[in-house]
């Protein structure tokens, strides 16, 4: 089998998985169901989603189930890529995609990746009992312009930059009403795109909060091995392999602001041209803008062919 080398990028949670799952054969569907059952046990869920007593906790569980499905799909997609002969030159993980990255790099187990999602779910459950949170995306303005808009809206203490996906693709995070106020203000300016990301928590808000204590406890108690591959930090672009470095990255991964565009710039400087997009919705290609037109993106449709019915 011909060896192919690529930078492997793991998208965050929230990808649509239906089309991906339709490509799995019966053997892989069995594997998926086994992994999902294992995740259910760790998360403390019952076998079926309840339609009764639609409480806030219930709606949070539905969201977290979607996260777990995305995590399992990305985990299986990476295994498929390895089976096809792909080799890893480096890894990156966007937001909660870092969990899957560490599993793929054999630093933590599949079960530990689920435990991290459990910790994040506790943040969300805590948040739904207080003032509503959210995140949004702005395409067509640079970081400094968005910061100025936040200042003009007088919501500096409620809304912050969550990620610089590209020079003019900015994710904001914070309290929902104030975040929507910023998006509405930007929309009136006629920018390319403004969207409420419809997430239940203000991830990458830039401030450590009490609701993150349970997640941090999981991270502190987790056994982490040295990574088999170098992992580029989404926060400072350092190459990480040691358990200490990876644990520090996990700590940052729920509250710190990402500089994703700097990852892209560094990758271009390093001369990398081929990228495995380990997501179910072509995540990396959507949020990443390369100056070079020689970049090759390999997504799930190229890794898992359509089944012949």
Beta strands, then each sheet from edge to edge (+ up, - down):
strand 1: 4-10
strand 2: 86-93
strand 3: 133-139
strand 4: 159-166
strand 5: 169-175
strand 6: 193-196
strand 7: 231-232
strand 8: 239-240
strand 9: 274-278
strand 10: 296-298
sheet 1: 8+ 7- 2- 1- 9- 10-
sheet 2: 4+ 5- 3+ 6-
end
